């Protein structure tokens, strides 16, 4: 598996920002609010991240994979689910 530095190099700076927020278990609307972008833009970045990193899912499995790459561990569980 490539090192974290290589994964980061594969993304634009904004995609990395989104990946970090996903890894911290923020929901898409929360990421949009924090980064002052639309939810659709967050979804577009997430699609780009999953495609560039060869991930199959944008759901919870995708979030876990992103967290493992970005932070080296599983994401914090989301409230209520």
C-alpha positions in Angstrom: 0.0 0.0 0.0 1.4 3.5 -0.9 2.4 5.7 2.0 0.2 8.5 3.3 2.4 11.1 1.5 1.7 9.4 -1.8 -2.0 9.3 -1.2 -2.0 13.0 -0.3 0.0 13.8 -3.5 -2.8 12.2 -5.6 -5.4 14.7 -4.4 -5.9 18.5 -4.9 -5.5 20.5 -1.7 -9.3 20.9 -1.5 -9.9 17.1 -2.0 -7.4 16.6 0.9 -9.4 19.0 3.0 -12.6 17.1 2.3 -10.8 13.7 3.0 -9.6 15.0 6.4 -13.1 16.0 7.3 -14.5 12.7 6.2 -11.9 11.0 8.3 -13.0 12.9 11.3 -16.6 11.6 10.7 -18.2 14.8 9.7 -21.3 14.4 7.6 -21.4 15.9 4.1 -23.5 18.9 5.0 -21.2 19.7 7.9 -18.2 19.5 5.6 -19.9 21.8 3.2 -20.6 24.3 6.0 -17.1 24.2 7.4 -15.4 24.6 4.0 -18.0 27.1 2.7 -18.8 24.9 -0.4 -22.1 23.3 -1.4 -23.0 19.7 -0.5 -22.9 18.8 -4.2 -19.3 20.0 -4.3 -18.4 17.9 -1.3 -20.0 14.9 -3.1 -18.0 15.7 -6.2 -14.7 15.8 -4.2 -15.6 12.6 -2.5 -16.2 10.9 -5.8 -12.8 12.1 -7.0 -11.2 10.9 -3.8 -12.7 7.4 -4.1 -11.8 7.2 -7.8 -8.2 8.4 -7.4 -7.6 6.0 -4.4 -9.4 3.1 -6.1 -12.1 2.8 -3.4 -15.3 1.0 -4.3 -17.7 2.7 -1.9 -18.6 6.2 -0.9 -20.7 5.0 2.0 -19.5 3.9 5.4 -16.9 1.5 4.0 -15.5 4.4 1.9 -15.3 6.6 4.9 -13.5 3.9 6.9 -11.0 3.5 4.0 -10.4 7.3 3.8 -9.9 7.5 7.6 -7.4 4.7 7.5 -5.4 6.5 4.8 -5.7 10.0 6.2 -5.4 9.3 10.0 -4.2 5.7 10.2 -7.3 4.5 12.1 -11.0 4.0 11.8 -13.2 7.2 12.0 -14.9 8.2 15.1 -18.4 6.7 15.1 -21.1 9.2 13.9 -23.8 10.1 16.4 -27.0 8.2 15.9 -25.6 5.6 13.6 
